[in-house]
Amino acid sequence: MGTYITHEGLPFHGALEKIRIRSCRVADLSLPGFDEKQLLEITRDGTAKLTQKTPEGTKKAKTRISQADTDYIFAAFSETFANYRRKRIPSVSGHWRVRLLTDDDEVYFYHGANGQDYRYHDESLTDILRQRTGMPELFGLCVKAETKNKVKSIEISLEQTAVDEVKDQYVNEYGICIHDTNEWLLVSSEGTITYNRRIARVGRVSLQYELKDKVAEFLKVYDDQSVFSHPKGHSPDTVQDEVRKTYRIVVTRDSGDTSVLEGSFDKDGLPDNWPDFVGRLTDFFQGQSLGMLFDSRVYSKVLRKCNEVAFCGVDIDGVVRTRYYRCGDEICEGDTVVVPTPMKHTMAIGRVVEIRNYPKDQIPKDMARVQEILGLAKETE
């Protein structure tokens, strides 16, 4: 066995020679398919081996797929994981681990939760594997399991109230204004997430996202499990908060079944996995930009003339002076970019602090031989 250079969770780079996927279906004794595992290995010559372990025993299968199908699978995995970005999704209904081996003996590892699939040319990687290998029973990155009904909607309401005496006390003693507040959230399988917040005598805030595929992906994680665990609850001698905060959660499934949770909005009154749920929801909101109206990269951009060449000044950590590079029109001040360095075959990441445009026949001598930037830096770099 040779020596490998390993990379954990980094974007894939190189010529892919072997794919290995470990998939585990369901980690809860109460759910169907408990403790079923699969190991899939595909090599560049089209050999596909599948090992499946269940409580009843181990089954092995081996097949040979066409070179065209093999090339398509390898292209899908190479391109998809070359643009890999980590996502925080709780591993509650199973998990997977992908191992990609290059011809230079470099190994790239990736892991995720069941249902955390990726798409290549409008197909999921799991569907590509099942169709191209002729193995419909593959778990891949999204297990087909006998599961509960799909989640149709998650509705959450929160109410904050206080009597007038308490409100006056907070103003007089702490300088804090307490308002009666209502918040309402609906995540719907129709592809919408709606959030409203009404503050008495102050105003109202409303947000709505209509993103069918992304909302479906958000809900899919909860198809084969309870969305929320039961709260720990309070002991009888727990002090009651003067400012009362209560919540109600209603989860509805396709079958019409509903589950309801109610309680006080605090650590012991909320489900144990509330931080996981609200963390995923926060990531969802933060992933949606406000658009060009609010983007300084768009409204602050100075367009160059037809006969001009663009250069950018880049500040790099550990380098005293600003370095200059040729750049394209897509680069703006404030961008984080990848640039070459004077050392051969090395790169650095820096921040663009200046954009200069020079007429082609008036480029300063010290700028004429500068290198081009390599592109915008990804969040994982």
BALOBA-1460 file (C-alpha; in Angstrom, 3 decimals):
// residues 381
<rec num="1" residu="m" x="0.000" y="0.000" z="0.000"/>
<rec num="2" residu="g" x="1.455" y="3.361" z="-1.073"/>
<rec num="3" residu="t" x="1.779" y="6.659" z="0.734"/>
<rec num="4" residu="y" x="-0.996" y="9.180" z="0.105"/>
<rec num="5" residu="i" x="-1.312" y="12.923" z="0.562"/>
<rec num="6" residu="t" x="-4.715" y="13.518" z="2.142"/>
<rec num="7" residu="h" x="-7.014" y="16.552" z="2.036"/>
<rec num="8" residu="e" x="-10.132" y="16.905" z="4.202"/>
<rec num="9" residu="g" x="-12.972" y="18.988" z="2.769"/>
<rec num="10" residu="l" x="-10.846" y="20.923" z="0.250"/>
<rec num="11" residu="p" x="-11.932" y="21.561" z="-3.369"/>
<rec num="12" residu="f" x="-10.901" y="18.609" z="-5.556"/>
<rec num="13" residu="h" x="-7.959" y="19.024" z="-7.916"/>
<rec num="14" residu="g" x="-6.269" y="16.507" z="-10.201"/>
<rec num="15" residu="a" x="-7.075" y="13.533" z="-12.432"/>
<rec num="16" residu="l" x="-9.607" y="11.284" z="-10.691"/>
<rec num="17" residu="e" x="-8.712" y="7.579" z="-10.656"/>
<rec num="18" residu="k" x="-11.010" y="6.023" z="-8.044"/>
<rec num="19" residu="i" x="-14.257" y="6.874" z="-6.270"/>
<rec num="20" residu="r" x="-15.204" y="5.354" z="-2.928"/>
<rec num="21" residu="i" x="-18.466" y="6.161" z="-1.137"/>
<rec num="22" residu="r" x="-19.490" y="4.901" z="2.295"/>
<rec num="23" residu="s" x="-23.186" y="5.395" z="3.065"/>
<rec num="24" residu="c" x="-24.971" y="4.681" z="6.342"/>
<rec num="25" residu="r" x="-28.756" y="4.637" z="6.405"/>
<rec num="26" residu="v" x="-30.478" y="5.842" z="9.587"/>
<rec num="27" residu="a" x="-28.837" y="6.126" z="12.991"/>
<rec num="28" residu="d" x="-32.018" y="5.799" z="15.070"/>
<rec num="29" residu="l" x="-33.237" y="2.424" z="16.348"/>
<rec num="30" residu="s" x="-36.853" y="3.539" z="16.002"/>
<rec num="31" residu="l" x="-36.641" y="4.193" z="12.242"/>
<rec num="32" residu="p" x="-36.774" y="1.702" z="9.325"/>
<rec num="33" residu="g" x="-33.448" y="0.631" z="7.802"/>
<rec num="34" residu="f" x="-31.502" y="1.006" z="11.035"/>
<rec num="35" residu="d" x="-27.766" y="0.299" z="10.715"/>
<rec num="36" residu="e" x="-27.614" y="-0.515" z="7.000"/>
<rec num="37" residu="k" x="-24.330" y="0.414" z="5.338"/>
<rec num="38" residu="q" x="-22.984" y="0.373" z="1.785"/>
<rec num="39" residu="l" x="-19.482" y="0.702" z="0.345"/>
<rec num="40" residu="l" x="-19.264" y="1.561" z="-3.359"/>
<rec num="41" residu="e" x="-15.979" y="1.581" z="-5.273"/>
<rec num="42" residu="i" x="-15.612" y="2.600" z="-8.923"/>
<rec num="43" residu="t" x="-12.288" y="2.593" z="-10.746"/>
<rec num="44" residu="r" x="-11.328" y="4.329" z="-13.966"/>
<rec num="45" residu="d" x="-11.584" y="1.073" z="-16.004"/>
<rec num="46" residu="g" x="-15.322" y="0.785" z="-15.191"/>
<rec num="47" residu="t" x="-15.158" y="-1.783" z="-12.394"/>
<rec num="48" residu="a" x="-17.862" y="-1.134" z="-9.784"/>
<rec num="49" residu="k" x="-17.970" y="-3.048" z="-6.481"/>
<rec num="50" residu="l" x="-20.790" y="-2.789" z="-3.960"/>
<rec num="51" residu="t" x="-20.701" y="-4.162" z="-0.421"/>
<rec num="52" residu="q" x="-23.877" y="-3.903" z="1.671"/>
<rec num="53" residu="k" x="-24.011" y="-4.688" z="5.384"/>
<rec num="54" residu="t" x="-27.276" y="-5.182" z="7.266"/>
<rec num="55" residu="p" x="-28.095" y="-6.710" z="10.666"/>
<rec num="56" residu="e" x="-28.888" y="-9.918" z="8.745"/>
<rec num="57" residu="g" x="-25.516" y="-10.198" z="6.995"/>
<rec num="58" residu="t" x="-23.252" y="-8.926" z="4.206"/>
<rec num="59" residu="k" x="-23.917" y="-8.946" z="0.455"/>
<rec num="60" residu="k" x="-21.376" y="-8.215" z="-2.289"/>
<rec num="61" residu="a" x="-21.867" y="-7.381" z="-5.961"/>
<rec num="62" residu="k" x="-19.499" y="-6.572" z="-8.805"/>
<rec num="63" residu="t" x="-20.221" y="-5.217" z="-12.271"/>
<rec num="64" residu="r" x="-18.502" y="-3.650" z="-15.248"/>
<rec num="65" residu="i" x="-19.970" y="-0.449" z="-16.656"/>
<rec num="66" residu="s" x="-19.281" y="1.102" z="-20.046"/>
<rec num="67" residu="q" x="-16.375" y="3.481" z="-20.456"/>
<rec num="68" residu="a" x="-18.766" y="6.257" z="-21.514"/>
<rec num="69" residu="d" x="-20.782" y="5.855" z="-18.315"/>
<rec num="70" residu="t" x="-17.594" y="5.671" z="-16.260"/>
<rec num="71" residu="d" x="-16.242" y="8.862" z="-17.824"/>
<rec num="72" residu="y" x="-19.533" y="10.633" z="-17.134"/>
<rec num="73" residu="i" x="-19.551" y="9.595" z="-13.464"/>
<rec num="74" residu="f" x="-15.919" y="10.647" z="-13.007"/>
<rec num="75" residu="a" x="-16.555" y="13.991" z="-14.733"/>
<rec num="76" residu="a" x="-19.589" y="14.600" z="-12.507"/>
<rec num="77" residu="f" x="-17.663" y="13.927" z="-9.292"/>
<rec num="78" residu="s" x="-14.534" y="15.807" z="-10.407"/>
<rec num="79" residu="e" x="-16.413" y="18.958" z="-11.403"/>
<rec num="80" residu="t" x="-18.854" y="18.894" z="-8.490"/>
<rec num="81" residu="f" x="-16.251" y="18.496" z="-5.761"/>
<rec num="82" residu="a" x="-13.866" y="20.932" z="-7.466"/>
<rec num="83" residu="n" x="-16.464" y="23.548" z="-6.454"/>
<rec num="84" residu="y" x="-17.133" y="21.992" z="-3.048"/>
<rec num="85" residu="r" x="-18.336" y="24.190" z="-0.203"/>
<rec num="86" residu="r" x="-19.117" y="22.875" z="3.239"/>
<rec num="87" residu="k" x="-22.699" y="23.007" z="4.469"/>
<rec num="88" residu="r" x="-23.887" y="22.604" z="8.023"/>
<rec num="89" residu="i" x="-26.625" y="19.949" z="7.969"/>
<rec num="90" residu="p" x="-27.305" y="17.698" z="10.984"/>
<rec num="91" residu="s" x="-26.564" y="14.022" z="10.357"/>
<rec num="92" residu="v" x="-29.680" y="12.477" z="11.858"/>
<rec num="93" residu="s" x="-31.152" y="10.160" z="9.204"/>
<rec num="94" residu="g" x="-27.854" y="8.712" z="8.017"/>
<rec num="95" residu="h" x="-24.601" y="9.994" z="6.574"/>
<rec num="96" residu="w" x="-22.081" y="9.484" z="3.768"/>
<rec num="97" residu="r" x="-18.333" y="9.851" z="3.225"/>
<rec num="98" residu="v" x="-16.748" y="10.303" z="-0.205"/>
<rec num="99" residu="r" x="-13.109" y="9.460" z="-0.941"/>
<rec num="100" residu="l" x="-11.597" y="10.602" z="-4.259"/>
<rec num="101" residu="l" x="-8.159" y="9.284" z="-5.322"/>
<rec num="102" residu="t" x="-6.062" y="11.032" z="-7.992"/>
<rec num="103" residu="d" x="-3.380" y="9.617" z="-10.265"/>
<rec num="104" residu="d" x="-0.812" y="11.473" z="-8.104"/>
<rec num="105" residu="d" x="-1.819" y="9.487" z="-5.002"/>
<rec num="106" residu="e" x="-3.640" y="12.427" z="-3.463"/>
<rec num="107" residu="v" x="-6.818" y="11.617" z="-1.550"/>
<rec num="108" residu="y" x="-9.703" y="14.039" z="-1.003"/>
<rec num="109" residu="f" x="-12.280" y="13.319" z="1.717"/>
<rec num="110" residu="y" x="-15.802" y="14.760" z="1.968"/>
<rec num="111" residu="h" x="-18.662" y="13.936" z="4.308"/>
<rec num="112" residu="g" x="-22.301" y="14.926" z="4.686"/>
<rec num="113" residu="a" x="-25.754" y="14.024" z="5.919"/>
<rec num="114" residu="n" x="-28.168" y="11.750" z="4.105"/>
<rec num="115" residu="g" x="-30.050" y="13.836" z="1.539"/>
<rec num="116" residu="q" x="-27.208" y="16.350" z="1.217"/>
<rec num="117" residu="d" x="-26.840" y="15.631" z="-2.494"/>
<rec num="118" residu="y" x="-25.255" y="17.689" z="-5.286"/>
<rec num="119" residu="r" x="-26.359" y="18.316" z="-8.868"/>
<rec num="120" residu="y" x="-24.487" y="17.944" z="-12.144"/>
<rec num="121" residu="h" x="-26.229" y="19.030" z="-15.378"/>
<rec num="122" residu="d" x="-29.635" y="18.970" z="-13.637"/>
<rec num="123" residu="e" x="-29.147" y="15.478" z="-12.208"/>
<rec num="124" residu="s" x="-28.241" y="14.562" z="-8.657"/>
<rec num="125" residu="l" x="-24.997" y="12.634" z="-8.155"/>
<rec num="126" residu="t" x="-26.990" y="9.797" z="-6.584"/>
<rec num="127" residu="d" x="-29.294" y="9.489" z="-9.612"/>
<rec num="128" residu="i" x="-26.261" y="9.544" z="-11.911"/>
<rec num="129" residu="l" x="-24.702" y="6.682" z="-9.958"/>
<rec num="130" residu="r" x="-27.882" y="4.598" z="-9.946"/>
<rec num="131" residu="q" x="-28.553" y="5.061" z="-13.649"/>
<rec num="132" residu="r" x="-24.989" y="4.759" z="-14.970"/>
<rec num="133" residu="t" x="-24.025" y="1.736" z="-12.833"/>
<rec num="134" residu="g" x="-27.339" y="-0.061" z="-13.242"/>
<rec num="135" residu="m" x="-27.605" y="-0.378" z="-9.449"/>
<rec num="136" residu="p" x="-30.931" y="1.228" z="-8.401"/>
<rec num="137" residu="e" x="-30.421" y="-0.004" z="-4.840"/>
<rec num="138" residu="l" x="-27.439" y="2.312" z="-4.280"/>
<rec num="139" residu="f" x="-27.633" y="4.573" z="-1.234"/>
<rec num="140" residu="g" x="-25.190" y="7.146" z="-2.630"/>
<rec num="141" residu="l" x="-25.646" y="10.550" z="-1.016"/>
<rec num="142" residu="c" x="-29.422" y="10.246" z="-0.672"/>
<rec num="143" residu="v" x="-30.818" y="6.971" z="0.643"/>
<rec num="144" residu="k" x="-34.089" y="5.648" z="-0.687"/>
<rec num="145" residu="a" x="-35.654" y="4.331" z="2.481"/>
<rec num="146" residu="e" x="-39.047" y="3.375" z="3.764"/>
<rec num="147" residu="t" x="-39.552" y="6.632" z="5.593"/>
<rec num="148" residu="k" x="-42.233" y="8.678" z="7.242"/>
<rec num="149" residu="n" x="-44.364" y="11.048" z="5.194"/>
<rec num="150" residu="k" x="-42.635" y="14.054" z="3.761"/>
<rec num="151" residu="v" x="-42.818" y="17.313" z="5.661"/>
<rec num="152" residu="k" x="-45.433" y="19.605" z="4.120"/>
<rec num="153" residu="s" x="-44.903" y="22.615" z="6.353"/>
<rec num="154" residu="i" x="-43.269" y="23.852" z="9.550"/>
<rec num="155" residu="e" x="-45.128" y="26.719" z="11.232"/>
<rec num="156" residu="i" x="-43.629" y="28.493" z="14.243"/>
<rec num="157" residu="s" x="-45.118" y="31.368" z="16.233"/>
<rec num="158" residu="l" x="-43.539" y="33.306" z="19.104"/>
<rec num="159" residu="e" x="-45.227" y="35.783" z="21.416"/>
<rec num="160" residu="q" x="-43.594" y="38.159" z="23.889"/>
<rec num="161" residu="t" x="-45.829" y="39.901" z="26.427"/>
<rec num="162" residu="a" x="-45.459" y="41.793" z="29.709"/>
<rec num="163" residu="v" x="-47.830" y="43.670" z="31.982"/>
<rec num="164" residu="d" x="-47.636" y="47.475" z="32.067"/>
<rec num="165" residu="e" x="-46.002" y="47.503" z="35.520"/>
<rec num="166" residu="v" x="-43.120" y="45.383" z="34.255"/>
<rec num="167" residu="k" x="-42.696" y="47.551" z="31.156"/>
<rec num="168" residu="d" x="-42.541" y="50.686" z="33.333"/>
<rec num="169" residu="q" x="-40.009" y="49.008" z="35.624"/>
<rec num="170" residu="y" x="-37.700" y="48.140" z="32.698"/>
<rec num="171" residu="v" x="-37.867" y="51.719" z="31.407"/>
<rec num="172" residu="n" x="-37.237" y="53.333" z="34.816"/>
<rec num="173" residu="e" x="-34.561" y="50.941" z="36.109"/>
<rec num="174" residu="y" x="-32.779" y="49.722" z="32.988"/>
<rec num="175" residu="g" x="-33.695" y="52.248" z="30.297"/>
<rec num="176" residu="i" x="-35.073" y="49.411" z="28.137"/>
<rec num="177" residu="c" x="-38.377" y="49.611" z="26.274"/>
<rec num="178" residu="i" x="-40.283" y="46.313" z="26.305"/>
<rec num="179" residu="h" x="-42.877" y="45.904" z="23.545"/>
<rec num="180" residu="d" x="-45.429" y="43.199" z="22.969"/>
<rec num="181" residu="t" x="-44.034" y="41.279" z="19.998"/>
<rec num="182" residu="n" x="-45.314" y="38.553" z="17.679"/>
<rec num="183" residu="e" x="-43.122" y="36.559" z="15.304"/>
<rec num="184" residu="w" x="-44.347" y="34.019" z="12.757"/>
<rec num="185" residu="l" x="-42.410" y="31.677" z="10.456"/>
<rec num="186" residu="l" x="-43.714" y="29.306" z="7.783"/>
<rec num="187" residu="v" x="-41.529" y="26.905" z="5.799"/>
<rec num="188" residu="s" x="-43.723" y="25.358" z="3.105"/>
<rec num="189" residu="s" x="-43.097" y="22.482" z="0.688"/>
<rec num="190" residu="e" x="-44.655" y="24.718" z="-1.979"/>
<rec num="191" residu="g" x="-41.251" y="26.395" z="-2.049"/>
<rec num="192" residu="t" x="-41.659" y="29.407" z="0.216"/>
<rec num="193" residu="i" x="-40.222" y="30.617" z="3.502"/>
<rec num="194" residu="t" x="-42.176" y="33.471" z="5.099"/>
<rec num="195" residu="y" x="-41.195" y="35.410" z="8.217"/>
<rec num="196" residu="n" x="-43.205" y="38.191" z="9.887"/>
<rec num="197" residu="r" x="-42.427" y="40.209" z="13.009"/>
<rec num="198" residu="r" x="-44.938" y="42.671" z="14.459"/>
<rec num="199" residu="i" x="-43.897" y="45.016" z="17.259"/>
<rec num="200" residu="a" x="-46.807" y="46.759" z="18.980"/>
<rec num="201" residu="r" x="-46.993" y="50.519" z="18.288"/>
<rec num="202" residu="v" x="-43.666" y="50.346" z="16.420"/>
<rec num="203" residu="g" x="-44.122" y="48.534" z="13.137"/>
<rec num="204" residu="r" x="-43.857" y="45.320" z="11.175"/>
<rec num="205" residu="v" x="-41.136" y="43.446" z="9.286"/>
<rec num="206" residu="s" x="-41.903" y="40.889" z="6.559"/>
<rec num="207" residu="l" x="-39.650" y="38.617" z="4.499"/>
<rec num="208" residu="q" x="-40.610" y="36.026" z="1.906"/>
<rec num="209" residu="y" x="-38.421" y="33.756" z="-0.203"/>
<rec num="210" residu="e" x="-39.783" y="31.785" z="-3.158"/>
<rec num="211" residu="l" x="-37.002" y="29.309" z="-3.934"/>
<rec num="212" residu="k" x="-38.601" y="25.947" z="-4.628"/>
<rec num="213" residu="d" x="-35.495" y="23.764" z="-5.017"/>
<rec num="214" residu="k" x="-33.640" y="25.265" z="-2.048"/>
<rec num="215" residu="v" x="-36.646" y="25.079" z="0.265"/>
<rec num="216" residu="a" x="-37.258" y="21.473" z="-0.803"/>
<rec num="217" residu="e" x="-33.624" y="20.677" z="0.017"/>
<rec num="218" residu="f" x="-34.035" y="22.338" z="3.417"/>
<rec num="219" residu="l" x="-37.125" y="20.239" z="4.262"/>
<rec num="220" residu="k" x="-35.811" y="16.974" z="2.794"/>
<rec num="221" residu="v" x="-33.509" y="16.403" z="5.763"/>
<rec num="222" residu="y" x="-36.572" y="15.981" z="7.989"/>
<rec num="223" residu="d" x="-38.527" y="13.534" z="5.824"/>
<rec num="224" residu="d" x="-37.544" y="10.410" z="7.744"/>
<rec num="225" residu="q" x="-37.337" y="11.745" z="11.269"/>
<rec num="226" residu="s" x="-39.062" y="13.945" z="13.797"/>
<rec num="227" residu="v" x="-38.225" y="17.568" z="13.037"/>
<rec num="228" residu="f" x="-37.931" y="18.527" z="16.699"/>
<rec num="229" residu="s" x="-37.093" y="16.583" z="19.834"/>
<rec num="230" residu="h" x="-39.144" y="16.999" z="22.992"/>
<rec num="231" residu="p" x="-38.062" y="19.801" z="25.339"/>
<rec num="232" residu="k" x="-36.315" y="19.022" z="28.590"/>
<rec num="233" residu="g" x="-38.837" y="21.108" z="30.543"/>
<rec num="234" residu="h" x="-38.521" y="23.120" z="33.744"/>
<rec num="235" residu="s" x="-38.450" y="22.013" z="37.365"/>
<rec num="236" residu="p" x="-41.300" y="23.275" z="39.616"/>
<rec num="237" residu="d" x="-39.010" y="25.778" z="41.370"/>
<rec num="238" residu="t" x="-37.913" y="27.527" z="38.173"/>
<rec num="239" residu="v" x="-38.227" y="31.320" z="38.337"/>
<rec num="240" residu="q" x="-40.817" y="32.692" z="35.907"/>
<rec num="241" residu="d" x="-39.581" y="35.415" z="33.583"/>
<rec num="242" residu="e" x="-41.402" y="38.713" z="34.039"/>
<rec num="243" residu="v" x="-41.322" y="39.173" z="30.270"/>
<rec num="244" residu="r" x="-43.254" y="36.150" z="29.041"/>
<rec num="245" residu="k" x="-42.071" y="34.465" z="25.838"/>
<rec num="246" residu="t" x="-44.061" y="31.495" z="24.540"/>
<rec num="247" residu="y" x="-43.870" y="29.554" z="21.283"/>
<rec num="248" residu="r" x="-45.969" y="27.099" z="19.299"/>
<rec num="249" residu="i" x="-44.569" y="24.759" z="16.609"/>
<rec num="250" residu="v" x="-46.825" y="22.850" z="14.200"/>
<rec num="251" residu="v" x="-45.269" y="20.320" z="11.801"/>
<rec num="252" residu="t" x="-47.626" y="19.030" z="9.082"/>
<rec num="253" residu="r" x="-46.874" y="16.061" z="6.823"/>
<rec num="254" residu="d" x="-48.244" y="15.057" z="3.413"/>
<rec num="255" residu="s" x="-50.508" y="12.467" z="5.031"/>
<rec num="256" residu="g" x="-52.219" y="15.193" z="7.050"/>
<rec num="257" residu="d" x="-50.601" y="14.117" z="10.324"/>
<rec num="258" residu="t" x="-49.554" y="17.001" z="12.553"/>
<rec num="259" residu="s" x="-47.348" y="17.305" z="15.603"/>
<rec num="260" residu="v" x="-47.515" y="20.264" z="17.976"/>
<rec num="261" residu="l" x="-45.018" y="21.574" z="20.517"/>
<rec num="262" residu="e" x="-45.689" y="24.468" z="22.887"/>
<rec num="263" residu="g" x="-43.685" y="25.998" z="25.697"/>
<rec num="264" residu="s" x="-41.575" y="28.875" z="26.953"/>
<rec num="265" residu="f" x="-38.926" y="30.243" z="24.610"/>
<rec num="266" residu="d" x="-35.741" y="29.401" z="26.556"/>
<rec num="267" residu="k" x="-33.147" y="26.638" z="26.618"/>
<rec num="268" residu="d" x="-35.081" y="24.131" z="28.743"/>
<rec num="269" residu="g" x="-38.431" y="25.034" z="27.213"/>
<rec num="270" residu="l" x="-37.283" y="24.565" z="23.591"/>
<rec num="271" residu="p" x="-36.460" y="21.285" z="21.797"/>
<rec num="272" residu="d" x="-32.847" y="20.166" z="22.282"/>
<rec num="273" residu="n" x="-32.184" y="20.371" z="18.534"/>
<rec num="274" residu="w" x="-33.593" y="23.913" z="18.158"/>
<rec num="275" residu="p" x="-30.051" y="25.370" z="17.652"/>
<rec num="276" residu="d" x="-29.482" y="22.973" z="14.707"/>
<rec num="277" residu="f" x="-32.762" y="23.940" z="13.056"/>
<rec num="278" residu="v" x="-32.406" y="27.680" z="13.523"/>
<rec num="279" residu="g" x="-28.717" y="27.483" z="12.540"/>
<rec num="280" residu="r" x="-29.646" y="25.928" z="9.177"/>
<rec num="281" residu="l" x="-32.363" y="28.532" z="8.729"/>
<rec num="282" residu="t" x="-29.921" y="31.353" z="9.505"/>
<rec num="283" residu="d" x="-27.478" y="29.946" z="6.940"/>
<rec num="284" residu="f" x="-30.327" y="29.888" z="4.409"/>
<rec num="285" residu="f" x="-31.180" y="33.560" z="5.003"/>
<rec num="286" residu="q" x="-27.547" y="34.661" z="4.931"/>
<rec num="287" residu="g" x="-27.061" y="32.859" z="1.621"/>
<rec num="288" residu="q" x="-29.610" y="35.120" z="-0.083"/>
<rec num="289" residu="s" x="-28.187" y="38.479" z="-1.145"/>
<rec num="290" residu="l" x="-30.190" y="41.713" z="-1.330"/>
<rec num="291" residu="g" x="-29.366" y="42.195" z="-5.008"/>
<rec num="292" residu="m" x="-27.707" y="44.834" z="-7.147"/>
<rec num="293" residu="l" x="-29.644" y="47.773" z="-5.689"/>
<rec num="294" residu="f" x="-27.625" y="47.375" z="-2.480"/>
<rec num="295" residu="d" x="-24.339" y="46.082" z="-3.942"/>
<rec num="296" residu="s" x="-21.470" y="48.573" z="-3.802"/>
<rec num="297" residu="r" x="-19.534" y="46.376" z="-6.253"/>
<rec num="298" residu="v" x="-22.115" y="47.346" z="-8.867"/>
<rec num="299" residu="y" x="-22.950" y="50.978" z="-8.148"/>
<rec num="300" residu="s" x="-19.355" y="52.041" z="-7.298"/>
<rec num="301" residu="k" x="-17.787" y="50.508" z="-10.404"/>
<rec num="302" residu="v" x="-16.016" y="52.887" z="-12.814"/>
<rec num="303" residu="l" x="-16.167" y="51.611" z="-16.395"/>
<rec num="304" residu="r" x="-12.932" y="51.685" z="-18.398"/>
<rec num="305" residu="k" x="-12.655" y="53.127" z="-21.919"/>
<rec num="306" residu="c" x="-12.283" y="50.914" z="-24.993"/>
<rec num="307" residu="n" x="-8.573" y="51.696" z="-25.402"/>
<rec num="308" residu="e" x="-7.695" y="51.158" z="-21.720"/>
<rec num="309" residu="v" x="-6.241" y="48.226" z="-19.796"/>
<rec num="310" residu="a" x="-7.295" y="47.495" z="-16.201"/>
<rec num="311" residu="f" x="-4.877" y="46.894" z="-13.333"/>
<rec num="312" residu="c" x="-5.602" y="46.212" z="-9.664"/>
<rec num="313" residu="g" x="-3.534" y="46.859" z="-6.559"/>
<rec num="314" residu="v" x="-3.625" y="43.922" z="-4.144"/>
<rec num="315" residu="d" x="-2.651" y="43.900" z="-0.470"/>
<rec num="316" residu="i" x="-1.351" y="40.514" z="0.703"/>
<rec num="317" residu="d" x="-0.843" y="39.552" z="4.344"/>
<rec num="318" residu="g" x="2.861" y="39.545" z="5.192"/>
<rec num="319" residu="v" x="3.818" y="41.651" z="2.151"/>
<rec num="320" residu="v" x="4.799" y="45.238" z="2.914"/>
<rec num="321" residu="r" x="3.892" y="46.933" z="-0.357"/>
<rec num="322" residu="t" x="0.841" y="46.753" z="-2.571"/>
<rec num="323" residu="r" x="1.392" y="44.488" z="-5.589"/>
<rec num="324" residu="y" x="-0.170" y="45.260" z="-8.979"/>
<rec num="325" residu="y" x="-1.668" y="42.827" z="-11.473"/>
<rec num="326" residu="r" x="-3.607" y="42.949" z="-14.716"/>
<rec num="327" residu="c" x="-7.285" y="42.185" z="-14.198"/>
<rec num="328" residu="g" x="-10.588" y="41.882" z="-15.992"/>
<rec num="329" residu="d" x="-13.658" y="44.085" z="-15.762"/>
<rec num="330" residu="e" x="-15.270" y="41.724" z="-13.261"/>
<rec num="331" residu="i" x="-12.765" y="42.703" z="-10.523"/>
<rec num="332" residu="c" x="-13.835" y="45.458" z="-8.118"/>
<rec num="333" residu="e" x="-12.228" y="47.258" z="-5.210"/>
<rec num="334" residu="g" x="-12.737" y="45.223" z="-2.032"/>
<rec num="335" residu="d" x="-12.713" y="41.821" z="-3.787"/>
<rec num="336" residu="t" x="-10.665" y="38.943" z="-2.430"/>
<rec num="337" residu="v" x="-8.536" y="37.472" z="-5.228"/>
<rec num="338" residu="v" x="-6.004" y="34.723" z="-5.914"/>
<rec num="339" residu="v" x="-2.740" y="35.996" z="-7.391"/>
<rec num="340" residu="p" x="0.596" y="34.500" z="-8.502"/>
<rec num="341" residu="t" x="3.720" y="35.273" z="-6.485"/>
<rec num="342" residu="p" x="7.370" y="35.721" z="-7.507"/>
<rec num="343" residu="m" x="8.057" y="32.179" z="-6.253"/>
<rec num="344" residu="k" x="7.477" y="29.611" z="-8.979"/>
<rec num="345" residu="h" x="4.205" y="27.623" z="-8.831"/>
<rec num="346" residu="t" x="2.957" y="29.433" z="-5.715"/>
<rec num="347" residu="m" x="-0.162" y="31.497" z="-5.144"/>
<rec num="348" residu="a" x="-1.405" y="33.979" z="-2.549"/>
<rec num="349" residu="i" x="-4.720" y="35.466" z="-1.529"/>
<rec num="350" residu="g" x="-5.122" y="39.214" z="-1.174"/>
<rec num="351" residu="r" x="-7.613" y="42.066" z="-1.149"/>
<rec num="352" residu="v" x="-8.055" y="44.514" z="-4.009"/>
<rec num="353" residu="v" x="-7.440" y="48.047" z="-2.711"/>
<rec num="354" residu="e" x="-7.257" y="49.970" z="-5.977"/>
<rec num="355" residu="i" x="-8.320" y="49.787" z="-9.629"/>
<rec num="356" residu="r" x="-6.303" y="51.678" z="-12.267"/>
<rec num="357" residu="n" x="-7.125" y="52.072" z="-15.977"/>
<rec num="358" residu="y" x="-4.325" y="53.061" z="-18.394"/>
<rec num="359" residu="p" x="-4.524" y="53.745" z="-22.138"/>
<rec num="360" residu="k" x="-2.789" y="50.904" z="-23.984"/>
<rec num="361" residu="d" x="-0.054" y="53.219" z="-25.267"/>
<rec num="362" residu="q" x="0.540" y="54.897" z="-21.892"/>
<rec num="363" residu="i" x="1.106" y="51.945" z="-19.550"/>
<rec num="364" residu="p" x="3.965" y="52.771" z="-17.101"/>
<rec num="365" residu="k" x="7.105" y="50.660" z="-17.527"/>
<rec num="366" residu="d" x="6.828" y="49.143" z="-14.065"/>
<rec num="367" residu="m" x="3.273" y="47.973" z="-14.869"/>
<rec num="368" residu="a" x="3.877" y="46.648" z="-18.382"/>
<rec num="369" residu="r" x="5.233" y="43.250" z="-17.268"/>
<rec num="370" residu="v" x="3.028" y="42.531" z="-14.283"/>
<rec num="371" residu="q" x="1.163" y="39.227" z="-14.208"/>
<rec num="372" residu="e" x="-2.578" y="38.682" z="-14.357"/>
<rec num="373" residu="i" x="-4.624" y="37.757" z="-11.311"/>
<rec num="374" residu="l" x="-5.813" y="34.129" z="-11.215"/>
<rec num="375" residu="g" x="-9.395" y="34.982" z="-10.295"/>
<rec num="376" residu="l" x="-11.751" y="35.688" z="-7.431"/>
<rec num="377" residu="a" x="-11.108" y="33.649" z="-4.287"/>
<rec num="378" residu="k" x="-13.764" y="31.186" z="-3.177"/>
<rec num="379" residu="e" x="-14.982" y="31.194" z="0.429"/>
<rec num="380" residu="t" x="-13.155" y="27.908" z="1.099"/>
<rec num="381" residu="e" x="-9.776" y="29.375" z="0.056"/>
